[in-house]
Amino acid sequence: MMLLAKELGLSPPAAVTPRRRPPPARVPASPSGGSPVAVGDLWLRTKGAGGGGGDGFGSHSHESEMDLAMLVTDFLENGGTGGADSRASSDSDSALSDHLADNISIYKQGGDEKENELLSMVHSLLFSIHESDLLAFKRGQCSASCIRHLLVKLLRYSGYDAAVCVSKWQGFDKIPGGDHEYIDVIMNSDTEYRLIIDIDFRSHFEIARAVDSYDSLLNSLPVVYVGTLPRLKQFLHVMVDAAKWSLKQNSMPLPPWRSLPYLQAKWHSKYERIDLHIEQDFHSTASDHALCIGHLKRLKSSLQSELDTERLLMMPIKTDMKRRAKFERRRRRSLLSF
């Protein structure tokens, strides 16, 4: 064909370059140091990875699946831009964030003497739990439930009417049904009332692609909630408002499992107080409870970090009070010397 073209005075055709398929879109490496993965592989590779979930301690859950699906969809629709422009903080955004942070601080200090006493007791008991204590559970119950049942046992030994509660609710409107496990303590005063204990409170408010200020609010929440239902509801209102604002920065809607009705259903729905699931004569190994042992380590670490932060924040206040007391003593001595 080349010879024929030369004889006819025609230039040979240009070589045809084969078309190459564009490389798959890629997402950044995960914060934990994992390598980037193609978006098409993201769901398959993370589905069993055990990322943060609705019931806490990094367990894979229905809520985390929906969060991940929404994250992937948003990435595909926005071309992986991440909404960088929408993340810029304006003065009004900063004012809203400060307002919500102030409310959280107020609500954290809103417990009465009995609530604060129970909170201190819960912290002490959680720190006293050893990994070997979890081995009294049968294999298959190794989840955060192990820690809750053991904590209830210790609270009962300490004289509290405590129990593990399981709440269940049917779906309504666009709100999915579900169940939740927590602890309650019946307090006897002039009238009986319940105090709620949730040992992984922050996990209920985790959202996809949260802005930095939302993460700060999330980390300011109690690691373990101890208090009344009305005070718990105050935290829910603040965090739902914060979640709506954070998601709006990335043009993402509030998912139903982070809405106020769904969150309220976890603690306000009908519940059953259940018996302890501890068998004194049962023996298992640490490998049978590796997941629950990991839960306990992370819980203790988060608690210690929270207590250390509060201690640092209180130091200037205590120092100022000491200075004032010292000044008052000097002033009184000077007055008496006249």
C-alpha positions in Angstrom: 0.0 0.0 0.0 2.9 2.3 0.7 4.3 1.7 -2.8 1.0 2.4 -4.4 0.6 5.6 -2.6 4.2 6.7 -3.7 3.4 5.9 -7.3 0.2 8.0 -7.2 2.0 10.9 -5.5 0.0 10.6 -2.3 1.4 11.0 1.2 1.1 8.0 3.4 -1.6 8.1 6.1 -0.5 9.1 9.6 0.0 6.3 12.1 -3.1 5.7 14.1 -2.5 6.0 17.8 -4.6 3.7 19.9 -7.0 5.4 22.2 -6.2 4.9 25.9 -8.8 4.7 28.5 -8.6 7.5 31.1 -7.4 6.4 34.5 -10.1 6.0 37.1 -10.9 8.9 39.4 -9.0 8.7 42.6 -9.6 9.9 46.1 -7.0 11.1 48.5 -5.4 8.7 51.0 -7.2 8.1 54.1 -6.1 9.9 57.3 -5.0 6.5 58.7 -2.3 6.4 56.1 -4.0 4.0 53.6 -3.2 4.2 49.9 -5.5 6.1 47.5 -8.2 3.9 45.9 -10.3 4.3 42.8 -13.8 5.6 43.4 -15.2 2.4 41.8 -13.3 0.4 44.4 -14.1 2.6 47.4 -17.2 0.8 48.5 -15.8 -2.7 48.1 -12.5 -1.9 49.9 -14.0 0.0 52.8 -17.2 -2.0 53.4 -15.4 -4.4 55.7 -12.8 -2.0 57.1 -14.7 -1.2 60.3 -14.8 2.6 60.1 -16.7 4.8 62.5 -20.3 3.9 62.9 -23.5 4.8 64.5 -23.2 2.6 67.5 -19.6 3.7 68.2 -16.2 2.2 68.7 -15.5 2.0 65.0 -18.0 -0.8 64.3 -19.4 -1.2 60.8 -23.1 -0.3 60.9 -26.1 0.5 58.8 -25.6 4.2 59.6 -21.9 4.1 58.5 -22.9 2.4 55.2 -25.3 5.2 54.4 -22.7 7.8 55.4 -20.2 6.2 53.1 -22.7 5.9 50.2 -23.5 9.6 50.5 -19.8 10.5 50.6 -19.1 8.5 47.4 -22.1 9.9 45.6 -21.1 13.5 46.5 -17.5 12.8 45.3 -18.8 11.6 41.9 -21.2 14.5 41.4 -18.7 17.2 42.4 -15.8 15.7 40.5 -13.7 15.3 43.6 -13.4 19.1 44.2 -14.3 18.7 47.8 -16.2 22.0 47.8 -13.1 23.9 48.8 -14.7 27.3 48.2 -17.7 26.4 50.4 -15.4 25.6 53.3 -14.2 29.1 53.7 -15.4 30.4 57.0 -17.3 33.7 57.1 -17.9 35.9 60.1 -21.5 34.7 60.4 -20.3 31.1 60.2 -17.8 31.7 63.0 -20.4 33.4 65.1 -22.8 30.5 64.7 -20.0 28.0 65.6 -19.1 30.0 68.7 -22.7 30.2 69.7 -23.2 26.4 69.4 -19.9 25.8 71.3 -21.1 28.1 74.1 -24.3 26.1 74.4 -22.4 22.8 74.6 -20.3 24.2 77.4 -23.4 25.4 79.3 -25.1 22.1 78.9 -22.0 20.1 80.1 -22.1 22.1 83.3 -25.9 21.8 83.7 -25.9 18.6 85.8 -26.9 18.7 89.4 -25.0 17.3 92.4 -26.4 13.7 91.9 -25.6 13.7 88.2 -22.1 14.9 88.8 -21.6 12.3 91.5 -22.8 9.5 89.2 -20.6 10.8 86.3 -17.6 10.7 88.6 -18.5 7.2 89.7 -18.9 6.0 86.0 -15.5 7.5 85.1 -13.8 5.7 88.0 -15.5 2.4 87.2 -14.6 2.5 83.5 -11.0 3.1 84.4 -11.1 0.2 86.8 -12.2 -2.3 84.2 -9.5 -4.6 83.0 -9.3 -6.5 79.7 -9.5 -9.8 81.5 -12.9 -8.8 83.0 -14.4 -9.0 79.6 -13.6 -12.7 79.3 -16.7 -13.6 81.4 -18.8 -13.0 78.3 -19.6 -15.7 75.7 -18.0 -15.3 72.3 -20.5 -13.5 70.0 -21.5 -11.0 72.7 -18.1 -9.3 72.3 -19.1 -5.7 71.4 -19.6 -2.5 73.3 -22.4 -4.4 75.0 -19.8 -6.3 77.1 -18.6 -3.1 78.6 -22.1 -1.8 79.3 -23.1 -5.0 81.1 -19.9 -5.0 83.1 -20.4 -1.4 84.0 -24.0 -2.1 85.2 -22.6 -4.9 87.4 -20.1 -2.6 89.0 -22.7 0.2 89.5 -25.0 -2.3 91.3 -22.2 -3.3 93.5 -21.8 0.4 94.3 -25.5 0.6 95.4 -27.1 2.0 92.2 -30.3 0.7 90.6 -28.7 0.3 87.2 -29.6 -1.8 84.2 -28.9 -2.1 80.5 -31.8 -0.8 78.4 -32.7 -1.8 74.9 -35.0 0.6 73.0 -36.8 -0.2 69.7 -38.9 1.9 67.4 -40.7 1.6 64.1 -39.8 3.7 61.1 -42.1 6.7 60.5 -42.3 9.2 57.6 -38.7 9.2 56.3 -37.2 8.2 59.6 -35.9 4.6 59.6 -36.7 2.2 62.4 -34.0 0.9 64.7 -32.8 -0.1 68.1 -30.3 1.2 70.7 -28.7 -0.1 73.8 -27.7 2.2 76.8 -27.7 2.2 80.6 -30.2 3.8 82.9 -30.0 4.4 86.7 -33.2 4.8 88.7 -32.7 7.6 91.3 -34.9 7.7 94.4 -35.7 11.1 95.7 -39.1 12.7 96.4 -40.1 11.0 93.1 -38.3 8.4 91.0 -36.5 9.6 87.9 -34.1 8.1 85.4 -30.5 9.1 84.6 -29.2 8.0 81.2 -25.7 6.7 80.7 -24.3 6.4 77.1 -20.7 5.3 77.0 -20.0 6.4 73.5 -22.0 9.6 73.1 -20.0 11.3 70.4 -20.5 8.5 67.8 -24.2 9.4 67.4 -23.3 12.7 65.8 -20.5 11.7 63.3 -21.2 12.9 59.8 -19.5 12.6 56.4 -17.1 15.4 55.3 -17.5 17.5 58.4 -16.0 20.9 58.4 -13.3 21.6 61.0 -15.5 23.7 63.3 -18.0 20.8 63.4 -15.2 18.4 64.4 -14.3 20.8 67.2 -17.9 20.8 68.4 -18.0 17.0 68.2 -14.9 16.7 70.3 -16.2 19.1 72.9 -19.1 16.7 73.6 -18.9 14.4 76.7 -17.2 11.1 75.8 -19.7 9.5 78.2 -23.1 11.1 78.7 -24.6 10.9 82.2 -27.7 12.9 82.9 -31.4 13.4 82.5 -33.4 13.0 79.3 -34.2 16.8 79.1 -30.5 17.7 79.2 -29.7 15.1 76.7 -32.3 16.5 74.4 -30.5 19.9 74.6 -27.3 18.3 73.2 -29.3 16.8 70.4 -30.8 20.1 69.3 -27.4 21.8 69.2 -25.7 18.9 67.3 -28.5 18.7 64.7 -28.2 22.4 64.0 -24.5 22.0 63.8 -24.8 19.0 61.4 -27.2 20.9 59.1 -24.8 23.9 59.0 -21.7 21.7 58.3 -23.4 19.6 55.6 -24.8 22.8 54.0 -21.2 23.9 53.4 -20.8 21.0 51.0 -24.3 21.1 49.5 -25.2 17.9 51.3 -28.6 17.2 52.9 -29.0 16.1 56.5 -29.4 12.3 56.4 -32.5 10.9 58.2 -30.3 9.0 60.7 -28.9 12.3 61.9 -32.2 14.1 62.2 -33.7 15.1 65.6 -36.6 12.6 65.5 -34.2 9.7 64.8 -31.8 10.7 67.5 -34.5 11.3 70.0 -36.0 7.8 69.3 -32.8 6.2 70.6 -33.4 7.3 74.2 -37.1 8.3 74.2 -38.6 5.2 72.6 -40.1 2.3 74.6 -37.4 0.3 76.2 -36.8 -2.9 78.2 -34.4 -3.3 81.1 -32.6 -6.6 80.5 -30.7 -9.0 82.7 -27.0 -9.1 83.0 -25.2 -11.3 80.4 -22.3 -12.4 82.5 -21.4 -16.0 83.3 -19.0 -16.4 86.1 -18.0 -20.0 85.1 -17.5 -19.2 81.5 -13.9 -19.0 80.2 -12.7 -17.5 76.9 -9.5 -16.1 75.5 -8.4 -12.6 74.7 -8.5 -13.4 71.0 -12.2 -14.2 71.3 -12.7 -10.6 72.5 -10.2 -8.7 70.5 -12.9 -6.3 69.2 -14.3 -5.5 72.7 -10.8 -5.1 74.2 -10.1 -2.5 71.4 -13.3 -0.7 72.3 -12.3 -0.5 76.0 -8.8 0.8 75.1 -10.2 3.6 72.9 -12.9 4.5 75.5 -10.3 4.9 78.2 -8.0 6.9 76.0 -10.8 9.3 75.0 -11.9 9.7 78.6 -8.3 10.4 79.8 -7.9 13.0 77.0 -11.2 14.7 78.0 -10.3 14.8 81.7 -6.8 16.2 80.9 -8.3 18.9 78.7 -10.8 19.9 81.4 -8.0 19.9 84.0 -5.9 22.3 81.8 -8.9 24.6 81.3 -9.6 24.7 85.0 -6.0 25.6 86.0 -6.2 29.3 85.1 -9.5 29.6 87.1 -8.0 27.9 90.1 -4.9 30.0 89.9 -7.0 33.2 89.7 -9.0 32.1 92.7 -5.9 31.5 94.7 -4.5 35.0 93.8 -7.8 36.6 94.8 -7.8 34.7 98.2 -4.1 35.8 98.8 -5.0 39.4 97.9 -8.0 39.3 100.3 -5.8 38.0 103.2 -3.2 40.8 102.6 -6.0 43.4 102.4 -7.5 42.2 105.7 -4.1 42.2 107.5 -3.4 45.7 106.2 -6.8 46.9 107.5 -6.2 45.3 110.9 -2.8 47.0 111.2 -4.4 50.5 111.3 
